Amino acid sequence: MSFVVQPQAMHFDGPLALRSGASISGYTLAYETYGALNAARSNAVLVCHALNASHHVAGVYEGQPGSEGWWDNMVGPGKPLDTDRFFVIGINNLGSCFGSTGPADIDPATGRSRGADFPVVTVEDWVEAQALLLDRLGITRLAAVMGGSLGGMQALSWPIQYPDRVAHAVVIASAPNLNAENIAFNEVARRAIVTDPDFHGGHFYEHGTVPKRGLRIARMIGHITYLSDDVMNTRFGRELRDAVAYKYTTQDVEFQIESYLRYQGDKFSEYFDANTYLLITRALDYFDPAAAYGGRLADALAGCQTRFLLASFTTDWRFAPARSREIVRALLDNRLDVSYAEIDAPHGHDAFLLDDPRYLNLVRAYFGRVAAEVGAA
Amino acid sequence: MSFVVQPQAMHFDGPLALRSGASISGYTLAYETYGALNAARSNAVLVCHALNASHHVAGVYEGQPGSEGWWDNMVGPGKPLDTDRFFVIGINNLGSCFGSTGPADIDPATGRSRGADFPVVTVEDWVEAQALLLDRLGITRLAAVMGGSLGGMQALSWPIQYPDRVAHAVVIASAPNLNAENIAFNEVARRAIVTDPDFHGGHFYEHGTVPKRGLRIARMIGHITYLSDDVMNTRFGRELRDAVAYKYTTQDVEFQIESYLRYQGDKFSEYFDANTYLLITRALDYFDPAAAYGGRLADALAGCQTRFLLASFTTDWRFAPARSREIVRALLDNRLDVSYAEIDAPHGHDAFLLDDPRYLNLVRAYFGRVAAEVGAA
């Protein structure tokens, strides 16, 4: 049984200026905190979430069995990121659909959901919004920022945007930008959603519909890219669902892998907002801190003082180890302090959420060092 | 300018018994032949096609510029498979949509398109149908059977089904079966088609609709798996279509790769039959000659006398070189004559259709040997 936590919400009048040139006023961020901020306010760790996760990083909600946070194996009392030592903050990103203001919410100005008119948000915008929330919590400097995948991009962007506000950045299974194949998968998922007749140009709320067909397809595609070839073959292989013989059908389920993907797609389409999916995949597409420096990531990181831990997983083909090594190289070019581990794990991109002891111990050891620095050891 | 060819059609009363237990009567196969059958009828080469190709392997149609066959760089006068030496046959597979009887065609028994009621066809069924067509052409033994990808599966199945009828099999960029990831991609594509409201359970012909949304998504997914990460990065990378700055849009095209995929999807949805797509991806899923032998491919190939050429491409992640090596190993276990080349090419699965000189020279050299054997050198 994990520890009990409560979500909170903080309202901001704004306006928050976004990278797109648009701005957003009167928004709310859902967040959670675990552990206690020390007197020096020096033990705060921000955990950033990826595509379909939220501020609910760890712990459970009272009376809700199975409500463990998405990184409950990593964060909590006695866990690698130990909430007995650190004050941990999780924030649902602006534009998401788990409590922070997003496309589904009613815009007070119009009395309608913004839907597809919700402004495009970027990783940099999220970092700005997170910084404003930390200001309100009285946290001027983070002991660390940490995230995996898209969360890792935020952890990478923090030291670029706020070099003085973050001592350590822990960037797991991430990349300095998306490559063409990553963008391609995002685009197919977006097309599936946008071309679903129930999408209604992104204003489906008013039509009482949800583009579930598109969301299902988007999630199925995503899921394939989260898993390695190896783990798919080990878990599913060519196993038939009914384990007798081929039924010879084009539309019904024949193989276990089909059943699994359909289930994942169905489940996702019940809770995830379609416009949020578009926004978050675009935030992924747009992230590219090196772009403003002629593609030189080292130049983007030039002003950083932050120390880094990076980890990647050998079978991750979504954000392959080579992508993490690009970041490591750019950090070393700046003579920054960086630890890097390439973890031999069969689980593909999903590995960053799983219980690999070498991985968890690596993070534990790193945060042990951070704890000693901030007097929380 | 390529040589001019003409498609032909051959009608069969049937019934053709299918692996599913169903059968089909009164069907037509579209085919083309190039070159001349020699007096000994010993120089025939059957070329099998993959998912979206056809019997139009090589040459052009009179008065139709740009109508080159899908393997025109491989097959023709003076080409690696030289039609001055060989009598080459291309057959559109049963269930396809380029002239052979398929789901879109009117069933004379009902006066309606069979649509989703068209029986499920397998690689083995196609080989049976091809053998019957060859019977009618008076060809009892093939000098060679050749194919890439799904075409390679047919080339692999020929010696298993007809060990006495094929001297050589040329199996390019293929696999002994699909793995879980391959099936997963097929399933997502099928779901996109089947859940398109214009699909109408596979009877869209009667509704005057075409499930183009689904076909577009299916093709976009397929296309990603045909290309390597490398070639995508080289050709598209993160290049913007309008090459100025981000437009910050979730629904419009921003990157070149998006534009390219949308174009491929649109084009495909204009000409390809949705039910054929389901059938052919299922034929891929079902192919697994080792299954009847407890998963031992070597046992499936035990009766073969055929000699083999296999080739794979280093960056092909759809049917990776390891999949070809499984076939090579099973052949060697049977002490069969096998040549195998792993070609270092950046183009992914698509490489089997492209002009890589090492690859084309490899096939040329192999067919030179076959030509000498049949007295066509």
Interface residues (C-beta under 8 A of the other chain):
Chain A: R19 S20 G21 A22 A116 P119 V120 N177 L178 N179 A180 E181 I183 A184 F185 E187 V188 R190 R191 A192 V194 T195 D196 P197 G202 R213 R216 I217 M220 I221 I224 L227 D229 M232 N233 R235 F236 G237 R238 Y246 Y248 T249 T250 Q251 E254 F255 I257 E258 L261 R262 G265 N275 L278 L279 R282 D285 Y286 D288 A291 W317
Chain B: R19 S20 G21 A22 A116 P119 V120 N177 L178 N179 A180 E181 I183 A184 F185 E187 V188 R190 R191 A192 V194 T195 D196 P197 G202 R213 R216 I217 M220 I221 I224 L227 D229 M232 N233 R235 F236 G237 R238 Y246 Y248 T249 T250 Q251 E254 F255 I257 E258 L261 R262 G265 N275 L278 L279 R282 D285 Y286 D288 A291 W317
